[in-house]
Amino acid sequence: MNRERQQVSRREFLASSAALPLAAGVITIPGVARGAWAGGSDTIKVGVVGCGGRGTGAAAQAVRADPGCVLWSIGDVFQDRVESSYQSLTQEVFKDTPERVQVPAERRFTGFDAYKQVIDSGVDYVVLTSYPNFRPAHLAYAIERRKHVFAEKPVAVDAVGSRSILASAALAKAANLGLLVGFCWRYHDGMRAVFERVNAGEIGEITSVHTTYHGGTLPKRPRQAGWSDLEFQMRNWWHFTWISGDHIVEQAIHSVDRMAWALNDRVPKQVICLGGRAARSGPEHGDSYDHFAAIYEYDNGIRAHHTCRQIDNLPADNTDYIYGTKGRAVVNGFGGVFKLYDYKGNETWAFKGRSRDMYQAEHDEMLASIRAGTPINDAERSTRSNLMGIMGRMAAYSGRTVTWDHAMNSQENLQPATLEWGPMPTPEVAIPGKYKLI
Ligand SMILES: NC(=O)c1ccc[n+]([C@@H]2O[C@H](COP(=O)([O-])OP(=O)(O)OC[C@H]3O[C@@H](n4cnc5c(N)ncnc54)[C@H](O)[C@@H]3O)[C@@H](O)[C@H]2O)c1
């Protein structure tokens, strides 16, 4: 994969307004004109790369987001996923409006190059929902071909991939292309109402944050006859760090992102993180940990905490606690809690309305912004949150403190040089003190 390997200092990264034009300066392709599709009458063709659960859902949401949207092509590395997604979209989701799905067999692609075929099939808006490790390459190609993109989180599993995403984000910005990353809680009305108040200083200066993502283990698929090692790992992708980034990056990243949100998207100075496997074993569980506890430290001395767990038969939790000098905020993504309190224990505000479906809202807002000629591009901010998860994992695996500068410039590249259906040893579980921090 062609990866960006530029050196980025923390100061350069923080001064993003200075860093982006540098990257944008290399643009030679013309951008998409402001106001393209203005008036809402023209068709917007949607393509999907990665036809699993999220890809099928996001396909439906993208099409529903605008009356001019049609699903135009779909692709997946596995044939069975393409077909099951196509069946679901045509036989169930759009059963009564078949004109919204215009995906004949010749626009249903399979294999590792399916993403190129989808992107080159005449689409305008690409939904990238494959495994996270492929996102940097898929995004780079989509932006090169000047497509608007919805990219699911995580956008990368390592620092090399993160820099590639940042480069694509800058190119997208310069070309006036939309690039929305699926940190869906940013599109939830209750969550937005709380974080707007927090960011506006309603609970005072923030002194600490603790976010949680405690749940059970994700699917395990026992090996089937005929599966190569690579297929076995890909079918169990959540549990292999080179594909998923491990669960602090793959799943709990929503809560890491909310920590960033609470702190006005400042980046931390460094992180220390403990983690390991207490209840995981067996080949389907690959090399991923089942718990992490991270402490992010900021320039101003604030410490923010994040804990995540994937262990069965235990209580789930997705509460964030945000402490300010005048009060505190408590939100719970699993429980629908969005509240502010003072330090006498009084509830001072609560979100009592109904939120839009956040998965639909992100596409609604994206399509509206594209129609308006001012497409959303939140990829730089999202990549910062994503890198916070990656640096947490790096700290846990190595047992070392990892600075933002180190993570930003790390040469850790988890991707195999080539991918072929065949033998692929299960990676060793990282042992702190032995795992090399790169
Ligand atoms: N925002 C959210 O709340 C949310 C929820 C679920 C999943 N997700 C994210 O969406 C992504 C997909 O998750 P999912 O639950 O749909 O997983 P999934 O396993 O159901 O689907 C992923 C699909 O991508 C395909 N794929 C993998 N590599 C590919 C490649 N190189 N080219 C083409 N297709 C490829 C797989 O075969 C699979 O069908 C992940 O990044 C996940 O973190 C986000």
The ligand as a Tripos MOL2 file, in Angstrom:
@<TRIPOS>MOLECULE
LIG
   44    48     1     0     0
SMALL
NO_CHARGES

@<TRIPOS>ATOM
      1 N1        -20.4350    3.8390   13.6410 N.am      1 LIG1
      2 C1        -20.8360    2.7360   14.1990 C.2       1 LIG1
      3 O1        -21.5350    2.7570   15.2040 O.2       1 LIG1
      4 C2        -20.4410    1.4170   13.5990 C.ar      1 LIG1
      5 C3        -21.2150    0.2790   13.8470 C.ar      1 LIG1
      6 C4        -20.8180   -0.9310   13.2680 C.ar      1 LIG1
      7 C5        -19.6660   -0.9900   12.5080 C.ar      1 LIG1
      8 N2        -18.9450    0.1540   12.3010 N.ar      1 LIG1
      9 C6        -17.7030    0.1040   11.4930 C.3       1 LIG1
     10 O2        -18.0310   -0.2650   10.1650 O.3       1 LIG1
     11 C7        -17.0020   -1.0700    9.6150 C.3       1 LIG1
     12 C8        -17.5890   -2.3990    9.1550 C.3       1 LIG1
     13 O3        -18.1410   -3.0440   10.2690 O.3       1 LIG1
     14 P1        -19.2860   -4.1610   10.1010 P.3       1 LIG1
     15 O4        -19.9040   -4.3360   11.4260 O.co2     1 LIG1
     16 O5        -20.1410   -3.8420    8.9450 O.co2     1 LIG1
     17 O6        -18.3940   -5.4430    9.7730 O.3       1 LIG1
     18 P2        -18.7870   -6.6610    8.8160 P.3       1 LIG1
     19 O7        -17.7860   -7.7130    9.0190 O.co2     1 LIG1
     20 O8        -20.2300   -6.9980    8.9910 O.co2     1 LIG1
     21 O9        -18.6330   -6.0230    7.3560 O.3       1 LIG1
     22 C9        -17.4150   -5.6130    6.8100 C.3       1 LIG1
     23 C10       -17.4100   -6.0420    5.3590 C.3       1 LIG1
     24 O10       -16.2780   -5.4980    4.6970 O.3       1 LIG1
     25 C11       -15.7910   -6.4870    3.8170 C.3       1 LIG1
     26 N3        -14.3950   -6.2030    3.4940 N.ar      1 LIG1
     27 C12       -13.3240   -6.3630    4.2830 C.ar      1 LIG1
     28 N4        -12.2080   -5.9840    3.6670 N.ar      1 LIG1
     29 C13       -12.5740   -5.5780    2.4370 C.ar      1 LIG1
     30 C14       -11.8730   -5.0630    1.3220 C.ar      1 LIG1
     31 N5        -10.5150   -4.9110    1.3570 N.pl3     1 LIG1
     32 N6        -12.5570   -4.7170    0.2230 N.ar      1 LIG1
     33 C15       -13.8920   -4.8860    0.1770 C.ar      1 LIG1
     34 N7        -14.6280   -5.3770    1.2170 N.ar      1 LIG1
     35 C16       -13.9700   -5.7090    2.3240 C.ar      1 LIG1
     36 C17       -15.9830   -7.7990    4.5690 C.3       1 LIG1
     37 O11       -15.9470   -8.9080    3.7470 O.3       1 LIG1
     38 C18       -17.3290   -7.5650    5.2270 C.3       1 LIG1
     39 O12       -18.3950   -8.0260    4.4370 O.3       1 LIG1
     40 C19       -15.9460   -1.1990   10.7140 C.3       1 LIG1
     41 O13       -14.9770   -0.2140   10.5510 O.3       1 LIG1
     42 C20       -16.7210   -0.9400   11.9760 C.3       1 LIG1
     43 O14       -15.9330   -0.4170   13.0170 O.3       1 LIG1
     44 C21       -19.3140    1.3470   12.8050 C.ar      1 LIG1
@<TRIPOS>BOND
     1     1     2 1
     2     2     3 2
     3     2     4 1
     4     4     5 ar
     5     4    44 ar
     6     5     6 ar
     7     6     7 ar
     8     7     8 ar
     9     8     9 1
    10     8    44 ar
    11     9    10 1
    12     9    42 1
    13    10    11 1
    14    11    12 1
    15    11    40 1
    16    12    13 1
    17    13    14 1
    18    14    15 2
    19    14    16 1
    20    14    17 1
    21    17    18 1
    22    18    19 2
    23    18    20 1
    24    18    21 1
    25    21    22 1
    26    22    23 1
    27    23    24 1
    28    23    38 1
    29    24    25 1
    30    25    26 1
    31    25    36 1
    32    26    27 ar
    33    26    35 ar
    34    27    28 ar
    35    28    29 ar
    36    29    30 ar
    37    29    35 ar
    38    30    31 1
    39    30    32 ar
    40    32    33 ar
    41    33    34 ar
    42    34    35 ar
    43    36    37 1
    44    36    38 1
    45    38    39 1
    46    40    41 1
    47    40    42 1
    48    42    43 1
@<TRIPOS>SUBSTRUCTURE
     1 LIG1         1 GROUP 0 **** ****
